[in-house]
Amino acid sequence: MPEVNTDVLVIGGGMAGLTAAARALHLGKSVIVAEKAATVGGSAQFAGYAWTTPAHAIMDEVNPRGDIELRRALVNGFGPGIAWIRSLGVECADAVTVLRYGSGHQFDTNSYIDECRRRIRAQGELLTETDTRALLTEDGSVVGARIRLPDGTQREIRSAATILATGGFQANPELVEKYIHPAASAMQLRSNPNSVGDGLRLANAVGAATSSARSGFYGHLIPTGVQFRDPSDFVALSLYYSEHALLFNLDNRRFTDETVGDHLTTMELLDQPESRGLLVADERVYRDWITGSYVEGADALDKFELAQRRGGRCGIAESLDDFAYLPTEWGYNGVEIAAQIRASNAAGPAVRPPRTYDARPLDHGPYYVIEVCPALTFPFYGIRIDRHGRVLAASGGTINGLFAAGADIGGLYDRAYAGGIAAALVFGLAAADRAAADRTGAPT
Ligand SMILES: Cc1cc2nc3c(=O)[nH]c(=O)nc-3n(C[C@H](O)[C@H](O)[C@H](O)COP(=O)(O)OP(=O)(O)OC[C@H]3O[C@@H](n4cnc5c(N)ncnc54)[C@H](O)[C@@H]3O)c2cc1C
C-alpha cells in the first residue's frame, strides 16, 4: 500500500479541522487534511457567530457539570482564537451579547473556510471524498491512518500527530439513540449530513476515553411537520424566541423554565411525551421577538408566518377564550392551556416552573400558537481530551499522537451550551499548537 509522511494529519475539514490545519501550516508543519465530503466546511458553513461566556464565573454558572479543565481552556482561549481569525484577514465584528449569557463576534464563516482552504491547498494537501478506515498504531501510539481515496484505492498516511475533527455523530441514528436519548433519532438533523461518528469510532478502536452519555445535545425547537428543504432552513425554522413564550406538553402543562434558552428547552422537550409541545406567544412576544432579530446583526424574519406557510401546525387565537377551538386532533386541551396561561399571568414571578429571566405576562391577544419539536445539531457526548486537545486513554493518561477537537469531543458541555464554533476554534488551535510543540518532524 502506498505510504505518505506528514507532520500533521487532520481528519475532517470543518471548523475544527480547518483551524487546526491552517495553524499547523502557520507553524511550519507539513499538513494533510482528509475530508469525507466533496467540499470542506461542515456545519461551520451555516454558523454566524463565534461566541462563548466572557468569564469563568459565567461558564461555571451555566455549565457547572462540564469538564473544569476544558471550561477554563475554552474561556481562556477564546480571545486568542478571535485574534487568530482576524490574523487570517477575516473580519470579526465587535462583540455582542449571545443567548443572554454569552458574548461573541459575528463573522463570515465561509470567508474563514475559504481562507483556510486556500492555505491548505497552497502549502499542504487537501483530500476530499476521502474516508478514513483505521488509525495506525505502534507501541500504543497513533502514527497515522489508513485512508480510502475517491477512486477506491487505499493509502497509509504516517503522521506525527493525527487530529480527529469529524464533527460528532448526529447523523447516526443508532448512536444518537444510544448516547443522547432513545427518542433522539426521530429528530430532524440540523447539521451537515456527514458527521456519523467516525471520529468516535476511530478513537474507540485505539482505547480512547469517552464522556458521560445522556449529557445532552445542541439543537433548537422547530415547527412539527415541516421538513428542512435546504440548510438555510436550519436557522430560518429555528424558533429561538421560545425563551419569551410558554411551552406546554401533551398533558397541557408547562414542564421547564423556557426563559433559560431555546437550546435548553429543546433538550427538555425531547424527554416529554411524543417529544412535542405547544408554544404560545402573545402580541408583545410576536412583535418584539418572533419578528425581531434574535442576536444583534442576525436577519429578522417572521418565523410564525414562515411556519404557517410551510404547513406547520399553527394558529392565531384572538383571545384566551379562543383556545377552546384548538384542533382536537393535535392532542391538547385548549381550555386547560388557556387556564394555565391565566394562572401563569396571575402568578407573575411566583410562577412554577419559574420563568427566571422573563416573567412578564402573556396577556395581549392575538396569541400565536405553534406546535414544536426538537431538532439536533450536535451531541455533547464524545471523545475526552485535555486542554491541549490530546485524546485521553480509557486506561489513563493520553494517547500519544492523537488529538481531537470540535463536536467530536465530549465532556465540555453537560446539559448546557456556550458555543460550538468557539469549541472547534479553541481546541483546533490547541491541538495544532501542541502537535507542533511535541514533534519537530514526520516519523520515518
Ligand atoms: C445551522 C447552524 C448554525 C450554527 N450556528 C452557530 C453559531 O452561530 N455559533 C456557534 O458557535 N455554533 C454554531 N453552530 C454549530 C457549529 O457550526 C459547530 O459547532 C461547528 O461547526 C463544529 O465544528 P466541527 O469542525 O467539529 O464540525 P463541522 O464544522 O461540522 O465539520 C466536520 C467535518 O468533518 C467531516 N467528516 C465527517 N466524517 C468524516 C470522516 N470520516 N473523514 C473525514 N471527514 C469527515 C464533515 O464532512 C465536516 O466537513 C451552528 C450549526 C448549525 C448547523
The ligand as a MOL file (V3000), in Angstrom:
LIG
                    3D

  0  0  0     0  0            999 V3000
M  V30 BEGIN CTAB
M  V30 COUNTS 53 58 0 0 0
M  V30 BEGIN ATOM
M  V30 1 C -27.4630 25.9940 11.2090 0
M  V30 2 C -26.3370 26.0240 12.1840 0
M  V30 3 C -25.9940 27.2250 12.7760 0
M  V30 4 C -24.9830 27.2650 13.7130 0
M  V30 5 N -24.6370 28.4660 14.2370 0
M  V30 6 C -23.6450 28.5300 15.1300 0
M  V30 7 C -23.2040 29.8030 15.6170 0
M  V30 8 O -23.6590 30.8720 15.1790 0
M  V30 9 N -22.2520 29.8040 16.5890 0
M  V30 10 C -21.6820 28.6430 17.0670 0
M  V30 11 O -20.8570 28.6980 17.9570 0
M  V30 12 N -22.0220 27.4380 16.5450 0
M  V30 13 C -22.9690 27.3570 15.5910 0
M  V30 14 N -23.2980 26.1510 15.0410 0
M  V30 15 C -22.5290 24.9560 15.4550 0
M  V30 16 C -21.1730 24.9110 14.7210 0
M  V30 17 O -21.3860 25.0280 13.3450 0
M  V30 18 C -20.4530 23.6170 15.0420 0
M  V30 19 O -20.3460 23.5020 16.4420 0
M  V30 20 C -19.0570 23.5830 14.4350 0
M  V30 21 O -19.1190 23.6980 13.0400 0
M  V30 22 C -18.3350 22.2990 14.8340 0
M  V30 23 O -17.1130 22.2310 14.1650 0
M  V30 24 P -16.5310 20.8010 13.7520 0
M  V30 25 O -15.3110 21.0530 12.9650 0
M  V30 26 O -16.4590 19.9610 14.9390 0
M  V30 27 O -17.6600 20.1800 12.8280 0
M  V30 28 P -18.0720 20.6160 11.3660 0
M  V30 29 O -17.8380 22.0660 11.1550 0
M  V30 30 O -19.4340 20.1010 11.1230 0
M  V30 31 O -17.0500 19.8160 10.4400 0
M  V30 32 C -16.9540 18.4060 10.4690 0
M  V30 33 C -16.3920 17.9540 9.1410 0
M  V30 34 O -15.9520 16.5990 9.2270 0
M  V30 35 C -16.3150 15.9340 8.0340 0
M  V30 36 N -16.3010 14.4890 8.2710 0
M  V30 37 C -17.2280 13.7150 8.8740 0
M  V30 38 N -16.8060 12.4290 8.9100 0
M  V30 39 C -15.5780 12.4050 8.3470 0
M  V30 40 C -14.6130 11.3830 8.1050 0
M  V30 41 N -14.8110 10.1070 8.4430 0
M  V30 42 N -13.4590 11.7080 7.4830 0
M  V30 43 C -13.2260 12.9690 7.1020 0
M  V30 44 N -14.1120 13.9850 7.2750 0
M  V30 45 C -15.2650 13.7080 7.9310 0
M  V30 46 C -17.6570 16.5380 7.6810 0
M  V30 47 O -17.9770 16.3150 6.3270 0
M  V30 48 C -17.3930 18.0150 8.0010 0
M  V30 49 O -16.8240 18.6870 6.8930 0
M  V30 50 C -24.2860 26.0850 14.0700 0
M  V30 51 C -24.5900 24.8760 13.4530 0
M  V30 52 C -25.6120 24.8420 12.5090 0
M  V30 53 C -25.9080 23.5520 11.8220 0
M  V30 END ATOM
M  V30 BEGIN BOND
M  V30 1 1 1 2
M  V30 2 1 2 3
M  V30 3 2 2 52
M  V30 4 2 3 4
M  V30 5 1 4 5
M  V30 6 1 4 50
M  V30 7 2 5 6
M  V30 8 1 6 7
M  V30 9 1 6 13
M  V30 10 2 7 8
M  V30 11 1 7 9
M  V30 12 1 9 10
M  V30 13 2 10 11
M  V30 14 1 10 12
M  V30 15 2 12 13
M  V30 16 1 13 14
M  V30 17 1 14 15
M  V30 18 1 14 50
M  V30 19 1 15 16
M  V30 20 1 16 17
M  V30 21 1 16 18
M  V30 22 1 18 19
M  V30 23 1 18 20
M  V30 24 1 20 21
M  V30 25 1 20 22
M  V30 26 1 22 23
M  V30 27 1 23 24
M  V30 28 2 24 25
M  V30 29 1 24 26
M  V30 30 1 24 27
M  V30 31 1 27 28
M  V30 32 2 28 29
M  V30 33 1 28 30
M  V30 34 1 28 31
M  V30 35 1 31 32
M  V30 36 1 32 33
M  V30 37 1 33 34
M  V30 38 1 33 48
M  V30 39 1 34 35
M  V30 40 1 35 36
M  V30 41 1 35 46
M  V30 42 1 36 37
M  V30 43 1 36 45
M  V30 44 2 37 38
M  V30 45 1 38 39
M  V30 46 1 39 40
M  V30 47 2 39 45
M  V30 48 1 40 41
M  V30 49 2 40 42
M  V30 50 1 42 43
M  V30 51 2 43 44
M  V30 52 1 44 45
M  V30 53 1 46 47
M  V30 54 1 46 48
M  V30 55 1 48 49
M  V30 56 2 50 51
M  V30 57 1 51 52
M  V30 58 1 52 53
M  V30 END BOND
M  V30 END CTAB
M  END
